[in-house]
Amino acid sequence: MLVLSRKADESIVLGKDIEIKVLSIEEDKVKIGITAPLDVEIFRKEIYLEIQEENKKAGSQTVDMNKLKNIFTTHKKD
């Protein structure tokens, strides 16, 4: 892990196009801003972990192929 000290209004740059800027420091909170391309997904870690858990659950579910076939057959008739 790389550990850096930054003051308010100072930044770090990741690669060529991601900037993380310290916007303010108040009591026990640091407010940061992130500038990144639109195709870069940015999540709070607790949200990211929830997404990963939901993906694992969804990946372990089985699909009833007959129900799936009926869905496509029904829509085909419409």
PDB file of N, CA, C and O in Angstrom, chain B, residues numbered from 101:
ATOM      1  N   MET B 101       0.854  -1.175   0.000  1.00  0.00           N
ATOM      2  CA  MET B 101       0.000   0.000   0.000  1.00  0.00           C
ATOM      3  C   MET B 101       0.896   1.232   0.000  1.00  0.00           C
ATOM      4  O   MET B 101       1.842   1.334   0.781  1.00  0.00           O
ATOM      5  N   LEU B 102       0.585   2.141  -0.870  1.00  0.00           N
ATOM      6  CA  LEU B 102       1.262   3.430  -0.919  1.00  0.00           C
ATOM      7  C   LEU B 102       0.532   4.392   0.002  1.00  0.00           C
ATOM      8  O   LEU B 102      -0.687   4.534  -0.095  1.00  0.00           O
ATOM      9  N   VAL B 103       1.249   5.047   0.885  1.00  0.00           N
ATOM     10  CA  VAL B 103       0.643   5.995   1.815  1.00  0.00           C
ATOM     11  C   VAL B 103       1.185   7.384   1.509  1.00  0.00           C
ATOM     12  O   VAL B 103       2.398   7.596   1.500  1.00  0.00           O
ATOM     13  N   LEU B 104       0.277   8.334   1.258  1.00  0.00           N
ATOM     14  CA  LEU B 104       0.655   9.709   0.940  1.00  0.00           C
ATOM     15  C   LEU B 104      -0.050  10.663   1.891  1.00  0.00           C
ATOM     16  O   LEU B 104      -1.163  10.396   2.344  1.00  0.00           O
ATOM     17  N   SER B 105       0.599  11.763   2.185  1.00  0.00           N
ATOM     18  CA  SER B 105      -0.047  12.837   2.955  1.00  0.00           C
ATOM     19  C   SER B 105      -0.421  13.938   1.978  1.00  0.00           C
ATOM     20  O   SER B 105       0.379  14.315   1.121  1.00  0.00           O
ATOM     21  N   ARG B 106      -1.622  14.446   2.103  1.00  0.00           N
ATOM     22  CA  ARG B 106      -2.088  15.538   1.251  1.00  0.00           C
ATOM     23  C   ARG B 106      -2.816  16.536   2.128  1.00  0.00           C
ATOM     24  O   ARG B 106      -3.419  16.163   3.134  1.00  0.00           O
ATOM     25  N   LYS B 107      -2.763  17.781   1.756  1.00  0.00           N
ATOM     26  CA  LYS B 107      -3.515  18.847   2.428  1.00  0.00           C
ATOM     27  C   LYS B 107      -4.733  19.180   1.569  1.00  0.00           C
ATOM     28  O   LYS B 107      -4.833  18.734   0.426  1.00  0.00           O
ATOM     29  N   ALA B 108      -5.647  19.954   2.116  1.00  0.00           N
ATOM     30  CA  ALA B 108      -6.813  20.387   1.342  1.00  0.00           C
ATOM     31  C   ALA B 108      -6.349  21.065   0.059  1.00  0.00           C
ATOM     32  O   ALA B 108      -5.378  21.822   0.063  1.00  0.00           O
ATOM     33  N   ASP B 109      -7.039  20.792  -1.024  1.00  0.00           N
ATOM     34  CA  ASP B 109      -6.764  21.303  -2.373  1.00  0.00           C
ATOM     35  C   ASP B 109      -5.544  20.668  -3.031  1.00  0.00           C
ATOM     36  O   ASP B 109      -5.122  21.126  -4.092  1.00  0.00           O
ATOM     37  N   GLU B 110      -4.970  19.634  -2.438  1.00  0.00           N
ATOM     38  CA  GLU B 110      -3.878  18.914  -3.087  1.00  0.00           C
ATOM     39  C   GLU B 110      -4.432  17.620  -3.681  1.00  0.00           C
ATOM     40  O   GLU B 110      -5.457  17.109  -3.229  1.00  0.00           O
ATOM     41  N   SER B 111      -3.750  17.101  -4.691  1.00  0.00           N
ATOM     42  CA  SER B 111      -4.242  15.944  -5.439  1.00  0.00           C
ATOM     43  C   SER B 111      -3.183  14.878  -5.578  1.00  0.00           C
ATOM     44  O   SER B 111      -2.000  15.100  -5.319  1.00  0.00           O
ATOM     45  N   ILE B 112      -3.646  13.706  -5.998  1.00  0.00           N
ATOM     46  CA  ILE B 112      -2.762  12.672  -6.526  1.00  0.00           C
ATOM     47  C   ILE B 112      -3.347  12.269  -7.874  1.00  0.00           C
ATOM     48  O   ILE B 112      -4.543  12.428  -8.118  1.00  0.00           O
ATOM     49  N   VAL B 113      -2.502  11.755  -8.733  1.00  0.00           N
ATOM     50  CA  VAL B 113      -2.929  11.363 -10.075  1.00  0.00           C
ATOM     51  C   VAL B 113      -2.611   9.881 -10.261  1.00  0.00           C
ATOM     52  O   VAL B 113      -1.510   9.419  -9.964  1.00  0.00           O
ATOM     53  N   LEU B 114      -3.606   9.152 -10.760  1.00  0.00           N
ATOM     54  CA  LEU B 114      -3.437   7.733 -11.081  1.00  0.00           C
ATOM     55  C   LEU B 114      -3.453   7.594 -12.591  1.00  0.00           C
ATOM     56  O   LEU B 114      -4.415   7.989 -13.250  1.00  0.00           O
ATOM     57  N   GLY B 115      -2.398   7.040 -13.128  1.00  0.00           N
ATOM     58  CA  GLY B 115      -2.313   6.908 -14.579  1.00  0.00           C
ATOM     59  C   GLY B 115      -2.325   8.281 -15.233  1.00  0.00           C
ATOM     60  O   GLY B 115      -1.807   9.253 -14.683  1.00  0.00           O
ATOM     61  N   LYS B 116      -2.921   8.342 -16.405  1.00  0.00           N
ATOM     62  CA  LYS B 116      -2.958   9.597 -17.157  1.00  0.00           C
ATOM     63  C   LYS B 116      -4.219  10.398 -16.929  1.00  0.00           C
ATOM     64  O   LYS B 116      -4.236  11.603 -17.183  1.00  0.00           O
ATOM     65  N   ASP B 117      -5.293   9.749 -16.448  1.00  0.00           N
ATOM     66  CA  ASP B 117      -6.572  10.454 -16.489  1.00  0.00           C
ATOM     67  C   ASP B 117      -7.443  10.320 -15.238  1.00  0.00           C
ATOM     68  O   ASP B 117      -8.647  10.572 -15.298  1.00  0.00           O
ATOM     69  N   ILE B 118      -6.857   9.930 -14.118  1.00  0.00           N
ATOM     70  CA  ILE B 118      -7.624   9.864 -12.874  1.00  0.00           C
ATOM     71  C   ILE B 118      -6.949  10.747 -11.837  1.00  0.00           C
ATOM     72  O   ILE B 118      -5.765  10.592 -11.537  1.00  0.00           O
ATOM     73  N   GLU B 119      -7.723  11.672 -11.299  1.00  0.00           N
ATOM     74  CA  GLU B 119      -7.209  12.580 -10.272  1.00  0.00           C
ATOM     75  C   GLU B 119      -8.074  12.459  -9.019  1.00  0.00           C
ATOM     76  O   GLU B 119      -9.303  12.474  -9.097  1.00  0.00           O
ATOM     77  N   ILE B 120      -7.427  12.341  -7.880  1.00  0.00           N
ATOM     78  CA  ILE B 120      -8.121  12.306  -6.593  1.00  0.00           C
ATOM     79  C   ILE B 120      -7.660  13.529  -5.816  1.00  0.00           C
ATOM     80  O   ILE B 120      -6.473  13.690  -5.530  1.00  0.00           O
ATOM     81  N   LYS B 121      -8.620  14.390  -5.477  1.00  0.00           N
ATOM     82  CA  LYS B 121      -8.299  15.665  -4.840  1.00  0.00           C
ATOM     83  C   LYS B 121      -8.936  15.748  -3.460  1.00  0.00           C
ATOM     84  O   LYS B 121     -10.109  15.418  -3.289  1.00  0.00           O
ATOM     85  N   VAL B 122      -8.165  16.185  -2.486  1.00  0.00           N
ATOM     86  CA  VAL B 122      -8.690  16.429  -1.146  1.00  0.00           C
ATOM     87  C   VAL B 122      -9.424  17.770  -1.195  1.00  0.00           C
ATOM     88  O   VAL B 122      -8.808  18.813  -1.413  1.00  0.00           O
ATOM     89  N   LEU B 123     -10.734  17.736  -0.992  1.00  0.00           N
ATOM     90  CA  LEU B 123     -11.529  18.960  -1.063  1.00  0.00           C
ATOM     91  C   LEU B 123     -11.573  19.687   0.273  1.00  0.00           C
ATOM     92  O   LEU B 123     -11.464  20.911   0.330  1.00  0.00           O
ATOM     93  N   SER B 124     -11.733  18.922   1.341  1.00  0.00           N
ATOM     94  CA  SER B 124     -11.757  19.547   2.661  1.00  0.00           C
ATOM     95  C   SER B 124     -11.459  18.504   3.736  1.00  0.00           C
ATOM     96  O   SER B 124     -11.621  17.302   3.530  1.00  0.00           O
ATOM     97  N   ILE B 125     -11.023  19.003   4.879  1.00  0.00           N
ATOM     98  CA  ILE B 125     -10.769  18.151   6.038  1.00  0.00           C
ATOM     99  C   ILE B 125     -11.470  18.814   7.220  1.00  0.00           C
ATOM    100  O   ILE B 125     -11.147  19.940   7.598  1.00  0.00           O
ATOM    101  N   GLU B 126     -12.437  18.097   7.799  1.00  0.00           N
ATOM    102  CA  GLU B 126     -13.189  18.642   8.927  1.00  0.00           C
ATOM    103  C   GLU B 126     -13.313  17.572   9.995  1.00  0.00           C
ATOM    104  O   GLU B 126     -13.818  16.482   9.727  1.00  0.00           O
ATOM    105  N   GLU B 127     -12.862  17.871  11.191  1.00  0.00           N
ATOM    106  CA  GLU B 127     -12.903  16.938  12.315  1.00  0.00           C
ATOM    107  C   GLU B 127     -12.328  15.589  11.892  1.00  0.00           C
ATOM    108  O   GLU B 127     -11.137  15.503  11.590  1.00  0.00           O
ATOM    109  N   ASP B 128     -13.138  14.542  11.862  1.00  0.00           N
ATOM    110  CA  ASP B 128     -12.633  13.211  11.528  1.00  0.00           C
ATOM    111  C   ASP B 128     -13.031  12.755  10.124  1.00  0.00           C
ATOM    112  O   ASP B 128     -13.033  11.558   9.837  1.00  0.00           O
ATOM    113  N   LYS B 129     -13.368  13.710   9.248  1.00  0.00           N
ATOM    114  CA  LYS B 129     -13.781  13.358   7.889  1.00  0.00           C
ATOM    115  C   LYS B 129     -12.932  14.090   6.862  1.00  0.00           C
ATOM    116  O   LYS B 129     -12.556  15.250   7.030  1.00  0.00           O
ATOM    117  N   VAL B 130     -12.651  13.362   5.797  1.00  0.00           N
ATOM    118  CA  VAL B 130     -11.944  13.933   4.652  1.00  0.00           C
ATOM    119  C   VAL B 130     -12.888  13.860   3.467  1.00  0.00           C
ATOM    120  O   VAL B 130     -13.400  12.784   3.157  1.00  0.00           O
ATOM    121  N   LYS B 131     -13.131  14.975   2.801  1.00  0.00           N
ATOM    122  CA  LYS B 131     -13.980  14.987   1.609  1.00  0.00           C
ATOM    123  C   LYS B 131     -13.053  14.993   0.402  1.00  0.00           C
ATOM    124  O   LYS B 131     -12.176  15.847   0.273  1.00  0.00           O
ATOM    125  N   ILE B 132     -13.271  14.003  -0.493  1.00  0.00           N
ATOM    126  CA  ILE B 132     -12.432  13.915  -1.685  1.00  0.00           C
ATOM    127  C   ILE B 132     -13.287  14.041  -2.934  1.00  0.00           C
ATOM    128  O   ILE B 132     -14.483  13.753  -2.923  1.00  0.00           O
ATOM    129  N   GLY B 133     -12.654  14.473  -3.994  1.00  0.00           N
ATOM    130  CA  GLY B 133     -13.290  14.523  -5.305  1.00  0.00           C
ATOM    131  C   GLY B 133     -12.476  13.664  -6.255  1.00  0.00           C
ATOM    132  O   GLY B 133     -11.249  13.625  -6.169  1.00  0.00           O
ATOM    133  N   ILE B 134     -13.147  12.984  -7.149  1.00  0.00           N
ATOM    134  CA  ILE B 134     -12.470  12.104  -8.101  1.00  0.00           C
ATOM    135  C   ILE B 134     -12.859  12.512  -9.514  1.00  0.00           C
ATOM    136  O   ILE B 134     -14.042  12.587  -9.847  1.00  0.00           O
ATOM    137  N   THR B 135     -11.870  12.769 -10.326  1.00  0.00           N
ATOM    138  CA  THR B 135     -12.080  13.048 -11.735  1.00  0.00           C
ATOM    139  C   THR B 135     -11.556  11.852 -12.513  1.00  0.00           C
ATOM    140  O   THR B 135     -10.382  11.497 -12.410  1.00  0.00           O
ATOM    141  N   ALA B 136     -12.443  11.229 -13.297  1.00  0.00           N
ATOM    142  CA  ALA B 136     -12.070  10.027 -14.047  1.00  0.00           C
ATOM    143  C   ALA B 136     -12.935   9.939 -15.291  1.00  0.00           C
ATOM    144  O   ALA B 136     -14.006  10.543 -15.342  1.00  0.00           O
ATOM    145  N   PRO B 137     -12.488   9.197 -16.294  1.00  0.00           N
ATOM    146  CA  PRO B 137     -13.308   8.987 -17.487  1.00  0.00           C
ATOM    147  C   PRO B 137     -14.628   8.309 -17.110  1.00  0.00           C
ATOM    148  O   PRO B 137     -14.708   7.610 -16.100  1.00  0.00           O
ATOM    149  N   LEU B 138     -15.646   8.519 -17.919  1.00  0.00           N
ATOM    150  CA  LEU B 138     -16.969   7.959 -17.647  1.00  0.00           C
ATOM    151  C   LEU B 138     -16.981   6.433 -17.624  1.00  0.00           C
ATOM    152  O   LEU B 138     -17.837   5.839 -16.968  1.00  0.00           O
ATOM    153  N   ASP B 139     -16.057   5.791 -18.321  1.00  0.00           N
ATOM    154  CA  ASP B 139     -16.051   4.331 -18.340  1.00  0.00           C
ATOM    155  C   ASP B 139     -15.382   3.717 -17.106  1.00  0.00           C
ATOM    156  O   ASP B 139     -15.344   2.493 -16.978  1.00  0.00           O
ATOM    157  N   VAL B 140     -14.862   4.534 -16.208  1.00  0.00           N
ATOM    158  CA  VAL B 140     -14.262   4.037 -14.968  1.00  0.00           C
ATOM    159  C   VAL B 140     -15.343   4.017 -13.889  1.00  0.00           C
ATOM    160  O   VAL B 140     -15.913   5.052 -13.546  1.00  0.00           O
ATOM    161  N   GLU B 141     -15.611   2.834 -13.366  1.00  0.00           N
ATOM    162  CA  GLU B 141     -16.612   2.707 -12.313  1.00  0.00           C
ATOM    163  C   GLU B 141     -15.987   3.090 -10.976  1.00  0.00           C
ATOM    164  O   GLU B 141     -14.876   2.666 -10.659  1.00  0.00           O
ATOM    165  N   ILE B 142     -16.706   3.890 -10.197  1.00  0.00           N
ATOM    166  CA  ILE B 142     -16.228   4.333  -8.892  1.00  0.00           C
ATOM    167  C   ILE B 142     -17.312   4.021  -7.872  1.00  0.00           C
ATOM    168  O   ILE B 142     -18.449   4.474  -8.005  1.00  0.00           O
ATOM    169  N   PHE B 143     -16.956   3.247  -6.854  1.00  0.00           N
ATOM    170  CA  PHE B 143     -17.897   2.863  -5.807  1.00  0.00           C
ATOM    171  C   PHE B 143     -17.257   3.057  -4.441  1.00  0.00           C
ATOM    172  O   PHE B 143     -16.041   2.936  -4.291  1.00  0.00           O
ATOM    173  N   ARG B 144     -18.091   3.361  -3.443  1.00  0.00           N
ATOM    174  CA  ARG B 144     -17.624   3.249  -2.066  1.00  0.00           C
ATOM    175  C   ARG B 144     -17.396   1.765  -1.821  1.00  0.00           C
ATOM    176  O   ARG B 144     -18.121   0.930  -2.361  1.00  0.00           O
ATOM    177  N   LYS B 145     -16.395   1.426  -1.011  1.00  0.00           N
ATOM    178  CA  LYS B 145     -16.038   0.020  -0.844  1.00  0.00           C
ATOM    179  C   LYS B 145     -17.201  -0.822  -0.333  1.00  0.00           C
ATOM    180  O   LYS B 145     -17.398  -1.940  -0.810  1.00  0.00           O
ATOM    181  N   GLU B 146     -17.980  -0.317   0.628  1.00  0.00           N
ATOM    182  CA  GLU B 146     -19.072  -1.118   1.170  1.00  0.00           C
ATOM    183  C   GLU B 146     -20.125  -1.422   0.100  1.00  0.00           C
ATOM    184  O   GLU B 146     -20.739  -2.488   0.119  1.00  0.00           O
ATOM    185  N   ILE B 147     -20.331  -0.493  -0.826  1.00  0.00           N
ATOM    186  CA  ILE B 147     -21.271  -0.723  -1.933  1.00  0.00           C
ATOM    187  C   ILE B 147     -20.680  -1.735  -2.909  1.00  0.00           C
ATOM    188  O   ILE B 147     -21.384  -2.626  -3.385  1.00  0.00           O
ATOM    189  N   TYR B 148     -19.402  -1.602  -3.203  1.00  0.00           N
ATOM    190  CA  TYR B 148     -18.721  -2.536  -4.100  1.00  0.00           C
ATOM    191  C   TYR B 148     -18.815  -3.965  -3.573  1.00  0.00           C
ATOM    192  O   TYR B 148     -19.076  -4.894  -4.336  1.00  0.00           O
ATOM    193  N   LEU B 149     -18.603  -4.142  -2.266  1.00  0.00           N
ATOM    194  CA  LEU B 149     -18.683  -5.466  -1.669  1.00  0.00           C
ATOM    195  C   LEU B 149     -20.100  -6.031  -1.745  1.00  0.00           C
ATOM    196  O   LEU B 149     -20.275  -7.229  -1.968  1.00  0.00           O
ATOM    197  N   GLU B 150     -21.109  -5.183  -1.563  1.00  0.00           N
ATOM    198  CA  GLU B 150     -22.505  -5.627  -1.704  1.00  0.00           C
ATOM    199  C   GLU B 150     -22.786  -6.085  -3.133  1.00  0.00           C
ATOM    200  O   GLU B 150     -23.444  -7.104  -3.341  1.00  0.00           O
ATOM    201  N   ILE B 151     -22.296  -5.346  -4.101  1.00  0.00           N
ATOM    202  CA  ILE B 151     -22.486  -5.706  -5.512  1.00  0.00           C
ATOM    203  C   ILE B 151     -21.837  -7.057  -5.789  1.00  0.00           C
ATOM    204  O   ILE B 151     -22.426  -7.909  -6.455  1.00  0.00           O
ATOM    205  N   GLN B 152     -20.623  -7.252  -5.277  1.00  0.00           N
ATOM    206  CA  GLN B 152     -19.932  -8.524  -5.489  1.00  0.00           C
ATOM    207  C   GLN B 152     -20.717  -9.690  -4.879  1.00  0.00           C
ATOM    208  O   GLN B 152     -20.821 -10.758  -5.482  1.00  0.00           O
ATOM    209  N   GLU B 153     -21.266  -9.476  -3.686  1.00  0.00           N
ATOM    210  CA  GLU B 153     -22.042 -10.521  -3.023  1.00  0.00           C
ATOM    211  C   GLU B 153     -23.305 -10.849  -3.817  1.00  0.00           C
ATOM    212  O   GLU B 153     -23.647 -12.021  -3.979  1.00  0.00           O
ATOM    213  N   GLU B 154     -23.998  -9.825  -4.314  1.00  0.00           N
ATOM    214  CA  GLU B 154     -25.203 -10.052  -5.125  1.00  0.00           C
ATOM    215  C   GLU B 154     -24.853 -10.787  -6.416  1.00  0.00           C
ATOM    216  O   GLU B 154     -25.611 -11.648  -6.863  1.00  0.00           O
ATOM    217  N   ASN B 155     -23.716 -10.455  -7.015  1.00  0.00           N
ATOM    218  CA  ASN B 155     -23.290 -11.146  -8.234  1.00  0.00           C
ATOM    219  C   ASN B 155     -23.013 -12.617  -7.960  1.00  0.00           C
ATOM    220  O   ASN B 155     -23.337 -13.476  -8.780  1.00  0.00           O
ATOM    221  N   LYS B 156     -22.410 -12.911  -6.804  1.00  0.00           N
ATOM    222  CA  LYS B 156     -22.161 -14.309  -6.443  1.00  0.00           C
ATOM    223  C   LYS B 156     -23.478 -15.062  -6.282  1.00  0.00           C
ATOM    224  O   LYS B 156     -23.618 -16.192  -6.751  1.00  0.00           O
ATOM    225  N   LYS B 157     -24.449 -14.424  -5.612  1.00  0.00           N
ATOM    226  CA  LYS B 157     -25.754 -15.060  -5.424  1.00  0.00           C
ATOM    227  C   LYS B 157     -26.426 -15.316  -6.765  1.00  0.00           C
ATOM    228  O   LYS B 157     -26.962 -16.399  -7.001  1.00  0.00           O
ATOM    229  N   ALA B 158     -26.395 -14.323  -7.635  1.00  0.00           N
ATOM    230  CA  ALA B 158     -27.039 -14.455  -8.944  1.00  0.00           C
ATOM    231  C   ALA B 158     -26.353 -15.529  -9.779  1.00  0.00           C
ATOM    232  O   ALA B 158     -27.018 -16.247 -10.526  1.00  0.00           O
ATOM    233  N   GLY B 159     -25.052 -15.647  -9.665  1.00  0.00           N
ATOM    234  CA  GLY B 159     -24.309 -16.631 -10.429  1.00  0.00           C
ATOM    235  C   GLY B 159     -24.563 -18.054  -9.978  1.00  0.00           C
ATOM    236  O   GLY B 159     -24.368 -18.996 -10.747  1.00  0.00           O
ATOM    237  N   SER B 160     -24.995 -18.219  -8.738  1.00  0.00           N
ATOM    238  CA  SER B 160     -25.217 -19.569  -8.226  1.00  0.00           C
ATOM    239  C   SER B 160     -26.656 -20.035  -8.405  1.00  0.00           C
ATOM    240  O   SER B 160     -26.980 -21.179  -8.087  1.00  0.00           O
ATOM    241  N   GLN B 161     -27.512 -19.170  -8.907  1.00  0.00           N
ATOM    242  CA  GLN B 161     -28.905 -19.562  -9.123  1.00  0.00           C
ATOM    243  C   GLN B 161     -29.012 -20.396 -10.387  1.00  0.00           C
ATOM    244  O   GLN B 161     -28.283 -20.179 -11.355  1.00  0.00           O
ATOM    245  N   THR B 162     -29.936 -21.359 -10.367  1.00  0.00           N
ATOM    246  CA  THR B 162     -30.156 -22.182 -11.553  1.00  0.00           C
ATOM    247  C   THR B 162     -31.326 -21.618 -12.358  1.00  0.00           C
ATOM    248  O   THR B 162     -32.207 -20.949 -11.818  1.00  0.00           O
ATOM    249  N   VAL B 163     -31.314 -21.895 -13.622  1.00  0.00           N
ATOM    250  CA  VAL B 163     -32.364 -21.413 -14.520  1.00  0.00           C
ATOM    251  C   VAL B 163     -33.194 -22.600 -14.980  1.00  0.00           C
ATOM    252  O   VAL B 163     -32.650 -23.615 -15.416  1.00  0.00           O
ATOM    253  N   ASP B 164     -34.505 -22.474 -14.882  1.00  0.00           N
ATOM    254  CA  ASP B 164     -35.410 -23.495 -15.403  1.00  0.00           C
ATOM    255  C   ASP B 164     -35.535 -23.245 -16.906  1.00  0.00           C
ATOM    256  O   ASP B 164     -36.184 -22.291 -17.334  1.00  0.00           O
ATOM    257  N   MET B 165     -34.916 -24.102 -17.688  1.00  0.00           N
ATOM    258  CA  MET B 165     -34.873 -23.901 -19.134  1.00  0.00           C
ATOM    259  C   MET B 165     -36.259 -23.951 -19.767  1.00  0.00           C
ATOM    260  O   MET B 165     -36.500 -23.281 -20.771  1.00  0.00           O
ATOM    261  N   ASN B 166     -37.171 -24.731 -19.202  1.00  0.00           N
ATOM    262  CA  ASN B 166     -38.536 -24.787 -19.743  1.00  0.00           C
ATOM    263  C   ASN B 166     -39.239 -23.446 -19.563  1.00  0.00           C
ATOM    264  O   ASN B 166     -39.928 -22.983 -20.471  1.00  0.00           O
ATOM    265  N   LYS B 167     -39.070 -22.814 -18.389  1.00  0.00           N
ATOM    266  CA  LYS B 167     -39.667 -21.492 -18.168  1.00  0.00           C
ATOM    267  C   LYS B 167     -39.070 -20.471 -19.129  1.00  0.00           C
ATOM    268  O   LYS B 167     -39.783 -19.644 -19.697  1.00  0.00           O
ATOM    269  N   LEU B 168     -37.756 -20.540 -19.302  1.00  0.00           N
ATOM    270  CA  LEU B 168     -37.094 -19.618 -20.218  1.00  0.00           C
ATOM    271  C   LEU B 168     -37.595 -19.826 -21.649  1.00  0.00           C
ATOM    272  O   LEU B 168     -37.849 -18.858 -22.365  1.00  0.00           O
ATOM    273  N   LYS B 169     -37.732 -21.062 -22.057  1.00  0.00           N
ATOM    274  CA  LYS B 169     -38.238 -21.371 -23.397  1.00  0.00           C
ATOM    275  C   LYS B 169     -39.649 -20.827 -23.575  1.00  0.00           C
ATOM    276  O   LYS B 169     -39.974 -20.275 -24.626  1.00  0.00           O
ATOM    277  N   ASN B 170     -40.502 -20.981 -22.539  1.00  0.00           N
ATOM    278  CA  ASN B 170     -41.872 -20.473 -22.606  1.00  0.00           C
ATOM    279  C   ASN B 170     -41.912 -18.961 -22.730  1.00  0.00           C
ATOM    280  O   ASN B 170     -42.769 -18.416 -23.426  1.00  0.00           O
ATOM    281  N   ILE B 171     -41.000 -18.286 -22.068  1.00  0.00           N
ATOM    282  CA  ILE B 171     -40.948 -16.819 -22.163  1.00  0.00           C
ATOM    283  C   ILE B 171     -40.700 -16.399 -23.610  1.00  0.00           C
ATOM    284  O   ILE B 171     -41.390 -15.528 -24.139  1.00  0.00           O
ATOM    285  N   PHE B 172     -39.710 -17.025 -24.243  1.00  0.00           N
ATOM    286  CA  PHE B 172     -39.392 -16.664 -25.623  1.00  0.00           C
ATOM    287  C   PHE B 172     -40.487 -17.092 -26.583  1.00  0.00           C
ATOM    288  O   PHE B 172     -40.773 -16.382 -27.547  1.00  0.00           O
ATOM    289  N   THR B 173     -41.096 -18.224 -26.340  1.00  0.00           N
ATOM    290  CA  THR B 173     -42.186 -18.706 -27.193  1.00  0.00           C
ATOM    291  C   THR B 173     -43.381 -17.780 -27.108  1.00  0.00           C
ATOM    292  O   THR B 173     -43.993 -17.461 -28.127  1.00  0.00           O
ATOM    293  N   THR B 174     -43.725 -17.339 -25.885  1.00  0.00           N
ATOM    294  CA  THR B 174     -44.852 -16.428 -25.662  1.00  0.00           C
ATOM    295  C   THR B 174     -44.617 -15.112 -26.373  1.00  0.00           C
ATOM    296  O   THR B 174     -45.531 -14.590 -27.013  1.00  0.00           O
ATOM    297  N   HIS B 175     -43.417 -14.561 -26.278  1.00  0.00           N
ATOM    298  CA  HIS B 175     -43.122 -13.276 -26.910  1.00  0.00           C
ATOM    299  C   HIS B 175     -43.041 -13.398 -28.426  1.00  0.00           C
ATOM    300  O   HIS B 175     -43.301 -12.436 -29.148  1.00  0.00           O
ATOM    301  N   LYS B 176     -42.689 -14.553 -28.889  1.00  0.00           N
ATOM    302  CA  LYS B 176     -42.593 -14.786 -30.322  1.00  0.00           C
ATOM    303  C   LYS B 176     -43.974 -14.709 -30.980  1.00  0.00           C
ATOM    304  O   LYS B 176     -44.096 -14.251 -32.116  1.00  0.00           O
ATOM    305  N   LYS B 177     -45.014 -15.160 -30.265  1.00  0.00           N
ATOM    306  CA  LYS B 177     -46.373 -15.149 -30.792  1.00  0.00           C
ATOM    307  C   LYS B 177     -46.952 -13.756 -30.860  1.00  0.00           C
ATOM    308  O   LYS B 177     -47.836 -13.492 -31.675  1.00  0.00           O
ATOM    309  N   ASP B 178     -46.465 -12.846 -30.005  1.00  0.00           N
ATOM    310  CA  ASP B 178     -47.029 -11.461 -29.954  1.00  0.00           C
ATOM    311  C   ASP B 178     -46.667 -10.631 -31.145  1.00  0.00           C
ATOM    312  O   ASP B 178     -47.065  -9.469 -31.232  1.00  0.00           O
TER     313      ASP B 178
END
